[in-house]
Amino acid sequence: MIASMRPMLVARALATALLLSTLAACGQESDTSSDGDVSGTASAPSDRAHGMEHSGPAVEEPESAPLRTGESALVLTMPDAYTPAPPTGVGTDDYRCFLLDPELDRDVFLTGTHVLPGNPEVVHHVILFRVPPERVSVAEQVDDSEEGPGWTCFGDTRTGDSLAMDDAPWLGAWAPGSGEAIYQEGLGVPLPQGSRIIMQVHYNLLAGQQSDVSATELRFAEASESITAVTTMLLPGPVELPCREGREDNPLCDRAAALEDVKARFGQGPGATADFLHFLCGTTPRAGEVQSCTRRIRESLTIHGVAGHMHLLGKSIKIRLNPGTPRARTLLDISAWDFDNQTAQPIEPVRLTPGDVVKVTCRHSQQLRDRLPAFAGQPDRYVVWGEGSTDEMCLGILQVSRGAEPTE
């Protein structure tokens, strides 16, 4: 299966992806057709033979599934404890990246991840990124540019290798409700000798500025032609959630003011993502609970797993293939979004060919603001895509291979 994943796209990532990728602009399509469902099962791991652990601050040993034949395991820990704080001095969120070295002396495939949040009181989510050997020096320079463990990284990792949405360098992630993520038998992400790992941690400071030491356990398999290389495709959509009628007295109920607030908290780049999503999707800002984005596929792909991501105001998310056509089918349909259960779903392989269309649709609701402690004392405001825990996102996530035939 694929790991639950949380998107942190910044404006420059979206713009560069639009210019450099072969993806067509998004558009609006009808959802009137009936869909066929897609289902699948997860593979069962077998015997475990634990590998070595790297030294570092103590982290509780994970309760991991047994290793499968040919796999080994390695635990990587943050080099030092880190106490988060809002880098801009505004807001209650801190994104910090930590460079980890698995000391790979040969080419391998990553076949699973198990993120271990050290202090769940402040760790909102974690994403793992691959750093190819040719980009390691860049990552080291960014790491050395700031004092203390790691570096500030709202949006992407700031290493210049996380810009494309059709081939995102994600390895795995942790979010509430997720645990160990094991790829289906015969699938893996190639990691060449000398690769590094970036662990990006989103700290939510509503509980205060508390120290954290997080870690991750990685599964590896020897490089083999029997393993199909997989990668992550991201399907972001806009968020344009207006204040409720009769509750528009907050100045942040104005979209422009809300967008400036996001920029003040996260910087001009990440703060401009809301507008760049419309540029990507070929849409214009239109206030409403339901927003969508459609992507036209330009190469042959096989989908092996699917996931969705929203924040606390999310109500439902759906990913559909070829909507509005006789070939329509539903890849993911979460009718009642649960922020504390962001597990991914493996599916029976689905083949995509050039010209196919994949659409993500999200519904958000201001009414959830009245029920959740995280919003206590916070009035309605116009909600756009933002990096904070009380901002919102709309994201479909596909685990895909290129050139691999389905086994249906």
SULBELBEL-V344530 format. One record per pair of residues at least 4 apart in sequence whose C-alpha atoms are under 7 Angstrom apart, sorted by the first residue. I is the first residue (numbers start at 0). GAP is how many residues later the second one is. D is the distance in whole Angstrom. If there is no record, write none. Layout:
# SULBELBEL-V344530
i=I gap=GAP d=D
i=I gap=GAP d=D
This chain:
# SULBELBEL-V344530
i=0 gap=41 d=6
i=0 gap=180 d=6
i=0 gap=181 d=6
i=0 gap=182 d=5
i=0 gap=183 d=5
i=0 gap=304 d=6
i=0 gap=343 d=7
i=0 gap=344 d=6
i=0 gap=345 d=5
i=1 gap=179 d=6
i=1 gap=180 d=7
i=1 gap=181 d=6
i=1 gap=303 d=6
i=1 gap=342 d=6
i=1 gap=344 d=7
i=1 gap=397 d=7
i=2 gap=169 d=5
i=2 gap=170 d=6
i=2 gap=178 d=5
i=2 gap=341 d=6
i=3 gap=169 d=6
i=3 gap=170 d=6
i=3 gap=171 d=7
i=3 gap=174 d=6
i=3 gap=303 d=7
i=3 gap=338 d=6
i=3 gap=339 d=5
i=3 gap=340 d=5
i=4 gap=122 d=7
i=4 gap=167 d=7
i=4 gap=168 d=5
i=4 gap=169 d=7
i=5 gap=303 d=6
i=6 gap=388 d=7
i=7 gap=147 d=4
i=7 gap=148 d=6
i=7 gap=379 d=7
i=8 gap=4 d=6
i=8 gap=5 d=7
i=8 gap=146 d=5
i=8 gap=147 d=6
i=9 gap=4 d=7
i=9 gap=145 d=5
i=9 gap=146 d=7
i=9 gap=259 d=6
i=9 gap=260 d=4
i=9 gap=263 d=6
i=10 gap=4 d=6
i=10 gap=258 d=5
i=10 gap=259 d=6
i=10 gap=261 d=6
i=10 gap=262 d=5
i=10 gap=265 d=6
i=11 gap=4 d=6
i=11 gap=257 d=6
i=12 gap=4 d=6
i=12 gap=150 d=5
i=12 gap=151 d=7
i=13 gap=4 d=6
i=13 gap=262 d=7
i=14 gap=4 d=6
i=14 gap=261 d=7
i=15 gap=4 d=6
i=15 gap=147 d=6
i=16 gap=4 d=5
i=16 gap=146 d=6
i=16 gap=147 d=5
i=16 gap=148 d=6
i=17 gap=262 d=6
i=20 gap=143 d=7
i=21 gap=276 d=6
i=22 gap=273 d=6
i=22 gap=274 d=6
i=22 gap=275 d=6
i=23 gap=271 d=7
i=23 gap=272 d=5
i=24 gap=255 d=6
i=24 gap=256 d=6
i=24 gap=257 d=6
i=24 gap=270 d=7
i=25 gap=254 d=6
i=25 gap=255 d=4
i=25 gap=256 d=5
i=25 gap=267 d=6
i=25 gap=268 d=5
i=25 gap=269 d=5
i=26 gap=254 d=6
i=26 gap=255 d=6
i=26 gap=256 d=7
i=26 gap=266 d=7
i=26 gap=267 d=6
i=27 gap=266 d=7
i=28 gap=295 d=7
i=29 gap=293 d=7
i=29 gap=294 d=5
i=30 gap=292 d=6
i=30 gap=293 d=5
i=31 gap=292 d=6
i=32 gap=290 d=7
i=32 gap=291 d=5
i=32 gap=292 d=7
i=34 gap=293 d=5
i=34 gap=294 d=4
i=34 gap=295 d=6
i=35 gap=292 d=7
i=35 gap=293 d=4
i=35 gap=294 d=6
i=36 gap=292 d=6
i=36 gap=293 d=5
i=36 gap=294 d=7
i=37 gap=292 d=6
i=37 gap=293 d=6
i=37 gap=309 d=6
i=37 gap=310 d=7
i=38 gap=308 d=5
i=38 gap=309 d=6
i=39 gap=306 d=6
i=39 gap=307 d=4
i=39 gap=308 d=5
i=40 gap=305 d=6
i=40 gap=306 d=7
i=41 gap=142 d=6
i=41 gap=304 d=6
i=42 gap=141 d=5
i=42 gap=142 d=6
i=44 gap=20 d=7
i=44 gap=21 d=6
i=44 gap=22 d=6
i=44 gap=23 d=5
i=45 gap=20 d=5
i=45 gap=21 d=6
i=45 gap=22 d=5
i=46 gap=19 d=5
i=46 gap=20 d=5
i=46 gap=21 d=6
i=46 gap=22 d=7
i=47 gap=18 d=4
i=47 gap=19 d=4
i=47 gap=20 d=6
i=48 gap=18 d=6
i=48 gap=23 d=7
i=49 gap=22 d=6
i=49 gap=23 d=5
i=50 gap=21 d=5
i=50 gap=22 d=5
i=50 gap=23 d=6
i=51 gap=22 d=6
i=52 gap=21 d=5
i=52 gap=22 d=5
i=52 gap=23 d=7
i=53 gap=21 d=6
i=53 gap=22 d=6
i=55 gap=21 d=6
i=55 gap=22 d=7
i=55 gap=23 d=6
i=56 gap=23 d=7
i=56 gap=156 d=7
i=58 gap=59 d=7
i=58 gap=156 d=7
i=63 gap=116 d=7
i=66 gap=4 d=6
i=66 gap=5 d=7
i=69 gap=151 d=6
i=70 gap=148 d=6
i=70 gap=149 d=5
i=70 gap=150 d=5
i=71 gap=147 d=6
i=71 gap=148 d=5
i=71 gap=149 d=7
i=72 gap=144 d=7
i=72 gap=145 d=6
i=72 gap=146 d=5
i=72 gap=147 d=6
i=73 gap=143 d=6
i=73 gap=144 d=5
i=73 gap=145 d=7
i=74 gap=141 d=6
i=74 gap=142 d=4
i=74 gap=143 d=6
i=75 gap=24 d=7
i=75 gap=139 d=6
i=75 gap=140 d=5
i=75 gap=141 d=6
i=76 gap=137 d=6
i=76 gap=138 d=4
i=76 gap=139 d=7
i=77 gap=20 d=7
i=77 gap=135 d=6
i=77 gap=136 d=6
i=77 gap=137 d=6
i=79 gap=69 d=6
i=79 gap=133 d=7
i=80 gap=130 d=6
i=80 gap=131 d=6
i=80 gap=132 d=5
i=81 gap=67 d=6
i=81 gap=129 d=5
i=81 gap=130 d=5
i=81 gap=131 d=7
i=82 gap=126 d=6
i=82 gap=127 d=6
i=82 gap=128 d=4
i=82 gap=129 d=6
i=83 gap=10 d=6
i=83 gap=119 d=7
i=83 gap=125 d=6
i=83 gap=126 d=7
i=83 gap=127 d=7
i=84 gap=9 d=6
i=84 gap=124 d=6
i=85 gap=4 d=6
i=85 gap=5 d=6
i=85 gap=6 d=6
i=85 gap=7 d=6
i=85 gap=8 d=5
i=86 gap=7 d=7
i=87 gap=177 d=6
i=89 gap=175 d=5
i=90 gap=174 d=6
i=91 gap=112 d=6
i=91 gap=113 d=5
i=91 gap=114 d=6
i=92 gap=110 d=6
i=92 gap=111 d=5
i=92 gap=112 d=6
i=92 gap=295 d=6
i=93 gap=108 d=6
i=93 gap=109 d=5
i=93 gap=110 d=7
i=94 gap=57 d=6
i=94 gap=58 d=5
i=94 gap=59 d=5
i=94 gap=105 d=7
i=94 gap=106 d=6
i=94 gap=107 d=5
i=94 gap=108 d=6
i=95 gap=54 d=6
i=95 gap=55 d=5
i=95 gap=56 d=5
i=95 gap=57 d=6
i=95 gap=104 d=6
i=95 gap=105 d=5
i=95 gap=106 d=7
i=96 gap=53 d=5
i=96 gap=54 d=5
i=96 gap=55 d=6
i=96 gap=56 d=6
i=96 gap=60 d=7
i=96 gap=101 d=6
i=96 gap=102 d=6
i=96 gap=103 d=4
i=96 gap=104 d=6
i=97 gap=51 d=7
i=97 gap=52 d=4
i=97 gap=53 d=7
i=97 gap=100 d=6
i=97 gap=101 d=5
i=97 gap=102 d=6
i=98 gap=51 d=7
i=98 gap=98 d=6
i=98 gap=99 d=5
i=98 gap=100 d=7
i=99 gap=96 d=6
i=99 gap=97 d=5
i=99 gap=98 d=6
i=100 gap=95 d=5
i=100 gap=96 d=6
i=101 gap=94 d=6
i=102 gap=91 d=7
i=103 gap=89 d=5
i=103 gap=90 d=5
i=103 gap=91 d=7
i=104 gap=88 d=5
i=104 gap=89 d=7
i=105 gap=86 d=7
i=105 gap=87 d=5
i=106 gap=84 d=6
i=106 gap=85 d=4
i=106 gap=86 d=5
i=106 gap=116 d=6
i=107 gap=82 d=6
i=107 gap=83 d=5
i=107 gap=84 d=6
i=107 gap=112 d=6
i=107 gap=113 d=6
i=107 gap=114 d=5
i=107 gap=115 d=5
i=108 gap=79 d=5
i=108 gap=80 d=5
i=108 gap=81 d=4
i=108 gap=82 d=6
i=108 gap=111 d=6
i=108 gap=112 d=5
i=108 gap=113 d=6
i=108 gap=114 d=6
i=109 gap=78 d=5
i=109 gap=79 d=5
i=109 gap=80 d=6
i=109 gap=81 d=7
i=109 gap=109 d=6
i=109 gap=110 d=5
i=109 gap=111 d=6
i=110 gap=71 d=6
i=110 gap=72 d=5
i=110 gap=76 d=7
i=110 gap=77 d=5
i=110 gap=78 d=7
i=110 gap=108 d=5
i=110 gap=109 d=6
i=110 gap=110 d=7
i=111 gap=69 d=5
i=111 gap=70 d=4
i=111 gap=71 d=6
i=111 gap=106 d=6
i=111 gap=107 d=5
i=112 gap=59 d=6
i=112 gap=67 d=6
i=112 gap=68 d=5
i=112 gap=69 d=7
i=112 gap=103 d=7
i=112 gap=104 d=6
i=112 gap=105 d=5
i=112 gap=106 d=6
i=113 gap=65 d=6
i=113 gap=66 d=4
i=113 gap=67 d=6
i=113 gap=102 d=6
i=113 gap=103 d=5
i=113 gap=104 d=6
i=114 gap=58 d=7
i=114 gap=59 d=6
i=114 gap=100 d=6
i=114 gap=101 d=4
i=114 gap=102 d=6
i=115 gap=98 d=6
i=115 gap=99 d=5
i=115 gap=100 d=5
i=116 gap=6 d=6
i=116 gap=97 d=5
i=116 gap=98 d=7
i=117 gap=94 d=6
i=117 gap=95 d=5
i=117 gap=96 d=4
i=118 gap=4 d=6
i=118 gap=93 d=5
i=120 gap=86 d=6
i=121 gap=81 d=5
i=121 gap=82 d=5
i=121 gap=83 d=6
i=121 gap=85 d=7
i=121 gap=88 d=7
i=122 gap=78 d=7
i=122 gap=79 d=6
i=122 gap=80 d=5
i=122 gap=81 d=6
i=123 gap=51 d=7
i=123 gap=78 d=5
i=123 gap=79 d=5
i=123 gap=80 d=6
i=124 gap=49 d=6
i=124 gap=50 d=5
i=124 gap=76 d=6
i=124 gap=77 d=5
i=125 gap=47 d=5
i=125 gap=48 d=5
i=125 gap=49 d=7
i=125 gap=73 d=7
i=125 gap=74 d=6
i=125 gap=75 d=5
i=125 gap=76 d=6
i=126 gap=45 d=6
i=126 gap=46 d=4
i=126 gap=47 d=7
i=126 gap=72 d=6
i=126 gap=73 d=5
i=126 gap=74 d=7
i=127 gap=42 d=6
i=127 gap=43 d=5
i=127 gap=44 d=5
i=127 gap=45 d=6
i=127 gap=69 d=7
i=127 gap=70 d=6
i=127 gap=71 d=5
i=127 gap=72 d=6
i=128 gap=40 d=5
i=128 gap=41 d=5
i=128 gap=42 d=5
i=128 gap=68 d=6
i=128 gap=69 d=5
i=128 gap=70 d=7
i=129 gap=39 d=6
i=129 gap=40 d=6
i=129 gap=41 d=6
i=129 gap=66 d=6
i=129 gap=67 d=5
i=129 gap=68 d=6
i=130 gap=4 d=6
i=130 gap=5 d=6
i=130 gap=64 d=6
i=130 gap=65 d=5
i=130 gap=66 d=6
i=130 gap=67 d=7
i=131 gap=4 d=7
i=131 gap=60 d=7
i=131 gap=63 d=5
i=131 gap=64 d=7
i=132 gap=61 d=5
i=132 gap=62 d=5
i=134 gap=4 d=6
i=135 gap=4 d=6
i=135 gap=60 d=7
i=136 gap=4 d=6
i=137 gap=4 d=6
i=137 gap=21 d=6
i=138 gap=4 d=6
i=138 gap=20 d=6
i=139 gap=4 d=6
i=140 gap=4 d=6
i=142 gap=7 d=6
i=142 gap=8 d=6
i=145 gap=5 d=6
i=152 gap=4 d=5
i=152 gap=5 d=6
i=153 gap=112 d=7
i=153 gap=116 d=7
i=154 gap=115 d=6
i=155 gap=6 d=6
i=156 gap=5 d=7
i=161 gap=6 d=6
i=161 gap=7 d=6
i=163 gap=4 d=6
i=164 gap=68 d=6
i=164 gap=69 d=5
i=165 gap=66 d=7
i=165 gap=67 d=4
i=165 gap=68 d=6
i=166 gap=64 d=6
i=166 gap=65 d=6
i=166 gap=66 d=6
i=167 gap=63 d=7
i=167 gap=64 d=5
i=167 gap=65 d=6
i=169 gap=62 d=6
i=173 gap=4 d=6
i=173 gap=5 d=7
i=174 gap=167 d=6
i=175 gap=163 d=7
i=175 gap=164 d=5
i=175 gap=165 d=6
i=175 gap=166 d=6
i=176 gap=163 d=5
i=176 gap=164 d=4
i=176 gap=165 d=6
i=176 gap=166 d=7
i=177 gap=163 d=7
i=177 gap=164 d=6
i=177 gap=165 d=5
i=182 gap=4 d=6
i=182 gap=5 d=7
i=185 gap=40 d=6
i=185 gap=41 d=5
i=185 gap=42 d=6
i=186 gap=40 d=5
i=186 gap=41 d=5
i=186 gap=42 d=6
i=186 gap=43 d=6
i=187 gap=39 d=6
i=187 gap=40 d=6
i=187 gap=41 d=5
i=187 gap=42 d=6
i=188 gap=40 d=5
i=188 gap=41 d=5
i=188 gap=42 d=7
i=189 gap=39 d=6
i=190 gap=4 d=6
i=203 gap=185 d=7
i=204 gap=4 d=6
i=228 gap=172 d=6
i=229 gap=169 d=7
i=229 gap=170 d=5
i=229 gap=171 d=5
i=230 gap=168 d=6
i=230 gap=169 d=6
i=230 gap=170 d=6
i=231 gap=165 d=7
i=231 gap=166 d=6
i=231 gap=167 d=5
i=231 gap=168 d=6
i=232 gap=164 d=6
i=232 gap=165 d=5
i=232 gap=166 d=6
i=232 gap=167 d=7
i=233 gap=162 d=6
i=233 gap=163 d=5
i=233 gap=164 d=7
i=234 gap=125 d=7
i=234 gap=160 d=6
i=234 gap=161 d=5
i=234 gap=162 d=6
i=235 gap=158 d=6
i=235 gap=159 d=4
i=235 gap=160 d=6
i=236 gap=40 d=7
i=236 gap=54 d=7
i=236 gap=55 d=6
i=236 gap=56 d=5
i=236 gap=123 d=7
i=236 gap=157 d=5
i=236 gap=158 d=6
i=237 gap=36 d=6
i=237 gap=39 d=6
i=237 gap=40 d=7
i=237 gap=53 d=6
i=237 gap=54 d=7
i=237 gap=147 d=7
i=237 gap=156 d=6
i=238 gap=52 d=6
i=238 gap=144 d=7
i=238 gap=145 d=5
i=238 gap=146 d=5
i=238 gap=153 d=7
i=238 gap=154 d=6
i=238 gap=155 d=7
i=239 gap=45 d=7
i=239 gap=46 d=7
i=239 gap=47 d=5
i=239 gap=48 d=6
i=239 gap=143 d=6
i=239 gap=144 d=5
i=240 gap=46 d=6
i=240 gap=47 d=5
i=240 gap=48 d=6
i=240 gap=123 d=7
i=240 gap=141 d=6
i=240 gap=142 d=5
i=240 gap=143 d=7
i=241 gap=11 d=7
i=241 gap=45 d=6
i=241 gap=46 d=6
i=241 gap=139 d=7
i=241 gap=140 d=5
i=241 gap=141 d=7
i=242 gap=4 d=6
i=242 gap=5 d=6
i=242 gap=10 d=6
i=242 gap=137 d=5
i=242 gap=138 d=5
i=242 gap=139 d=5
i=243 gap=4 d=7
i=243 gap=122 d=7
i=246 gap=133 d=7
i=247 gap=5 d=6
i=249 gap=129 d=7
i=249 gap=130 d=7
i=249 gap=131 d=7
i=251 gap=5 d=5
i=251 gap=6 d=5
i=251 gap=129 d=5
i=251 gap=130 d=6
i=252 gap=5 d=7
i=252 gap=127 d=7
i=252 gap=128 d=4
i=252 gap=129 d=5
i=253 gap=4 d=6
i=253 gap=128 d=6
i=254 gap=4 d=6
i=254 gap=127 d=6
i=255 gap=4 d=6
i=256 gap=4 d=6
i=257 gap=4 d=6
i=257 gap=124 d=6
i=258 gap=4 d=6
i=258 gap=12 d=7
i=259 gap=4 d=6
i=260 gap=4 d=6
i=261 gap=4 d=6
i=261 gap=9 d=5
i=261 gap=124 d=6
i=262 gap=4 d=5
i=262 gap=5 d=5
i=262 gap=7 d=7
i=262 gap=8 d=4
i=262 gap=9 d=7
i=265 gap=4 d=6
i=265 gap=5 d=6
i=266 gap=4 d=6
i=267 gap=4 d=6
i=270 gap=115 d=7
i=271 gap=4 d=7
i=272 gap=4 d=6
i=272 gap=112 d=7
i=273 gap=110 d=6
i=273 gap=111 d=5
i=274 gap=4 d=7
i=275 gap=4 d=6
i=276 gap=4 d=6
i=277 gap=4 d=6
i=277 gap=5 d=5
i=277 gap=6 d=6
i=277 gap=7 d=7
i=278 gap=4 d=7
i=280 gap=12 d=6
i=280 gap=13 d=7
i=288 gap=74 d=5
i=288 gap=75 d=5
i=288 gap=76 d=6
i=289 gap=72 d=6
i=289 gap=73 d=4
i=289 gap=74 d=7
i=290 gap=70 d=6
i=290 gap=71 d=6
i=290 gap=72 d=7
i=291 gap=67 d=7
i=291 gap=68 d=6
i=291 gap=69 d=4
i=291 gap=70 d=6
i=292 gap=66 d=6
i=292 gap=67 d=6
i=292 gap=68 d=7
i=293 gap=63 d=7
i=293 gap=64 d=6
i=293 gap=65 d=4
i=293 gap=66 d=6
i=294 gap=62 d=6
i=294 gap=63 d=5
i=294 gap=64 d=6
i=295 gap=59 d=6
i=295 gap=60 d=6
i=295 gap=61 d=4
i=295 gap=62 d=6
i=296 gap=56 d=7
i=296 gap=57 d=5
i=296 gap=58 d=5
i=296 gap=59 d=5
i=296 gap=60 d=6
i=297 gap=56 d=4
i=297 gap=57 d=6
i=298 gap=54 d=6
i=298 gap=55 d=5
i=299 gap=52 d=6
i=299 gap=53 d=5
i=299 gap=54 d=6
i=299 gap=102 d=6
i=299 gap=103 d=6
i=300 gap=50 d=6
i=300 gap=51 d=5
i=300 gap=52 d=7
i=300 gap=99 d=6
i=300 gap=100 d=6
i=300 gap=101 d=5
i=300 gap=102 d=6
i=301 gap=47 d=6
i=301 gap=48 d=5
i=301 gap=49 d=4
i=301 gap=50 d=6
i=301 gap=98 d=5
i=301 gap=99 d=5
i=301 gap=100 d=6
i=301 gap=102 d=6
i=301 gap=103 d=7
i=301 gap=104 d=7
i=302 gap=46 d=5
i=302 gap=47 d=5
i=302 gap=48 d=6
i=302 gap=95 d=6
i=302 gap=96 d=6
i=302 gap=97 d=4
i=302 gap=98 d=7
i=303 gap=42 d=6
i=303 gap=43 d=6
i=303 gap=44 d=6
i=303 gap=45 d=5
i=303 gap=46 d=7
i=303 gap=95 d=6
i=303 gap=96 d=6
i=304 gap=40 d=6
i=304 gap=41 d=4
i=304 gap=42 d=5
i=304 gap=93 d=6
i=304 gap=94 d=5
i=305 gap=26 d=7
i=305 gap=38 d=6
i=305 gap=39 d=5
i=305 gap=40 d=6
i=305 gap=91 d=6
i=305 gap=92 d=5
i=305 gap=93 d=6
i=306 gap=37 d=5
i=306 gap=38 d=6
i=306 gap=89 d=6
i=306 gap=90 d=5
i=306 gap=91 d=7
i=307 gap=9 d=7
i=307 gap=87 d=6
i=307 gap=88 d=5
i=307 gap=89 d=6
i=308 gap=85 d=6
i=308 gap=86 d=5
i=308 gap=87 d=7
i=309 gap=4 d=6
i=309 gap=82 d=6
i=309 gap=83 d=5
i=309 gap=84 d=5
i=309 gap=85 d=7
i=310 gap=28 d=6
i=310 gap=78 d=7
i=310 gap=81 d=5
i=310 gap=82 d=6
i=311 gap=27 d=6
i=311 gap=78 d=7
i=312 gap=51 d=5
i=312 gap=52 d=6
i=312 gap=53 d=6
i=312 gap=55 d=6
i=312 gap=56 d=7
i=312 gap=79 d=7
i=313 gap=23 d=6
i=313 gap=49 d=6
i=313 gap=50 d=4
i=313 gap=51 d=7
i=314 gap=21 d=6
i=314 gap=22 d=5
i=314 gap=48 d=5
i=314 gap=49 d=5
i=314 gap=50 d=7
i=315 gap=18 d=6
i=315 gap=19 d=5
i=315 gap=20 d=5
i=315 gap=21 d=5
i=315 gap=46 d=6
i=315 gap=47 d=5
i=316 gap=16 d=6
i=316 gap=17 d=5
i=316 gap=18 d=7
i=316 gap=44 d=6
i=316 gap=45 d=4
i=316 gap=46 d=6
i=317 gap=14 d=5
i=317 gap=15 d=4
i=317 gap=16 d=6
i=317 gap=42 d=6
i=317 gap=43 d=5
i=317 gap=44 d=7
i=318 gap=11 d=6
i=318 gap=12 d=5
i=318 gap=13 d=5
i=318 gap=14 d=7
i=318 gap=40 d=6
i=318 gap=41 d=5
i=318 gap=42 d=7
i=318 gap=77 d=7
i=319 gap=9 d=6
i=319 gap=10 d=5
i=319 gap=11 d=6
i=319 gap=38 d=6
i=319 gap=39 d=5
i=319 gap=40 d=7
i=320 gap=7 d=6
i=320 gap=8 d=5
i=320 gap=9 d=6
i=320 gap=10 d=7
i=320 gap=36 d=6
i=320 gap=37 d=5
i=320 gap=38 d=6
i=321 gap=5 d=6
i=321 gap=6 d=5
i=321 gap=7 d=7
i=321 gap=34 d=6
i=321 gap=35 d=5
i=321 gap=36 d=6
i=322 gap=5 d=5
i=323 gap=4 d=6
i=348 gap=57 d=5
i=348 gap=58 d=7
i=349 gap=56 d=6
i=350 gap=55 d=6
i=351 gap=4 d=6
i=359 gap=36 d=6
i=361 gap=32 d=6
i=367 gap=4 d=6
i=368 gap=6 d=6
i=382 gap=8 d=6
i=382 gap=9 d=7
i=383 gap=7 d=7
i=383 gap=8 d=6
i=384 gap=6 d=7
i=384 gap=7 d=5
i=384 gap=8 d=5
i=385 gap=5 d=5
i=385 gap=6 d=6
i=385 gap=7 d=7
i=386 gap=4 d=6
